[in-house]
Structure formats: structure tokens, C-alpha cells
Amino acid sequence: QAPANYQVINKQPRTLNFIFGPVTFQRRYYQVGTKKREFYLDQQLKIKPRRRLSPHYLMMMAKIAQTTTMRNTADILNLVFDSGITADSVMHAVHELGNQVAKQTQAKEHQATPRHMPKNLTIEGDAFMIKGKKE
């Protein structure tokens, strides 16, 4: 359900390749306010503009590409799913997903983690001398 201030301009078809095959559906092109225009369905489904592969398909492609070459990955996907993927498409998808993973990893590294103070500390070995405190 689109919000009330969205006005339909027209309907356009969109085809996405999923693991189970291509799916074509009609989507509405909306006018929002005076200048903004968008596909509300694409926004809700988090589908990127000018992309023909579903996010799950891209993830599966990247998982296969981790263990084999780009050309072999394309061959495997074409044999199993008959999608017409090229080695270049596989390479671009893997690089794009790699950049996303790198950004997420950097964001996690910059998060502050709280320090943990142990209640009891046990040290084994006799290679160093410990100065004791009263407690």
C-alpha cells in the first residue's frame, strides 16, 4: 500500500532473475510531491535500479565464486539456473558485495567495546615476578 500523497504516473514491467528463474511483474511509477518520482515497490523490496539479479542470487553467486574462478562460477550458474551470466558479471557482483562487506567490517571495528574487569586473575608459570598488594 503506497502512502496517500503518492500519485500513479504509469506502470512499467520489471524482470528479475531469481534462483528459480526469471520473474516479470508490473510496478507503478509514482509522483511524490512536485519533483520526486520513484518506484515504491523497488524501494520496499530494496531492489537496486538497473539490476536484473535478485539479492539472494547475488549472494549465492558470491559464495560459489569463493571456491572457484569467475568463469567456472558463471558456467555453474548457467548450467543450474540457465541465467546467461557471464564471468564479467560474476566479477562485478563479487566486487560489489566485497565492498559492502568491507564497509560493514570497518563499521564494526570502530564500535567501542566495553572493558571487562575480571574478578579473579590466575597466572601460571614461574617466568616472572609478581609484586603483591594487600588484597
C-alpha angles and dihedrals in degrees: 000000000000119000118266096252092060115101120197113239099177144317124258132185122241127191122201127182113229127179090262092050142280120323123198120197139165118248130187122239109217135202111217114192116322104316113013119094126178149154103251093195092055090050093050094046091043092235113163119230117263093011121129100185125081118238092246091052090052091050092051090048091054092048091053092045090057091069103036143023124287092250092051090047090053091048092050093049092047092049094048103034104018091224103144094237117168128211088247091056090051091050093051092048093048092048092048093050090044090056090050091050091048091053092048091048092051091049091052092048092054094053113105115241119207117246119248117218111201118223094212126029120197120192121187127197137048102245096108141034122244122205109217128222126212091260 
